[in-house]
Structure formats: structure tokens, C-alpha cells
Amino acid sequence: MFGLSELALVLVVVVVVLGVKKGPELMRSAGRAARVLKGEKKALKEREQ
């Protein structure tokens, strides 16, 4: 599994490859994905209790 530093490095490389124009859109998408994953993790913890 990837650690946080590896994930950040991959995101930086993707931003450089896609260019500055797509950067903000990519970051918004990554933020949305992170929120969804965080919500799912919270839901799983609540279901286990």
C-alpha cells in the first residue's frame, strides 16, 4: 500500500505532466475523492460498533 509521501509524489508528477491548466481541476477531484474515502471509512467504523 502506498504511504502519504508516495501518494503526494505521484500527485505532483501527474500535475507536472498534465500541466498547470489541468492542475486546479485535478486537485479538486483529488479533494472530492479524499472526502468520499474519509466518509466511507467513518461509515465502516460506525457499522463495526
C-alpha positions as CSV (number, residue, x, y, z in Angstrom):
1,M,0.0,0.0,0.0
2,F,1.2,3.5,-0.8
3,G,2.2,5.8,2.0
4,L,1.3,9.5,2.1
5,S,4.6,10.7,0.8
6,E,4.5,8.3,-2.2
7,L,0.9,9.4,-3.0
8,A,2.0,13.1,-2.8
9,L,4.9,12.4,-5.1
10,V,2.6,10.7,-7.6
11,L,0.2,13.6,-7.5
12,V,3.0,16.1,-8.1
13,V,4.2,14.2,-11.1
14,V,0.7,14.0,-12.5
15,V,0.2,17.7,-12.1
16,V,3.5,18.4,-13.9
17,V,2.7,16.0,-16.7
18,L,-0.9,17.4,-17.3
19,G,0.3,21.0,-16.9
20,V,-0.8,23.9,-14.9
21,K,-4.1,24.3,-16.8
22,K,-5.4,21.0,-15.5
23,G,-3.9,21.3,-12.0
24,P,-6.8,23.0,-10.2
25,E,-9.3,20.6,-11.7
26,L,-7.1,17.6,-10.7
27,M,-6.7,18.9,-7.1
28,R,-10.5,19.4,-6.8
29,S,-11.1,15.9,-8.0
30,A,-8.5,14.6,-5.5
31,G,-10.1,16.5,-2.7
32,R,-13.5,15.1,-3.5
33,A,-12.1,11.6,-3.7
34,A,-10.4,12.1,-0.3
35,R,-13.6,13.3,1.3
36,V,-15.5,10.3,-0.1
37,L,-12.9,7.9,1.2
38,K,-12.9,9.6,4.6
39,G,-16.7,9.3,4.8
40,E,-16.6,5.6,3.8
41,K,-14.0,4.9,6.5
42,K,-16.1,6.7,9.1
43,A,-19.2,4.7,8.0
44,L,-17.3,1.4,8.3
45,K,-16.1,2.3,11.8
46,E,-19.7,3.1,12.8
47,R,-21.0,-0.1,11.3
48,E,-18.4,-2.2,13.3
49,Q,-19.6,-0.8,16.6
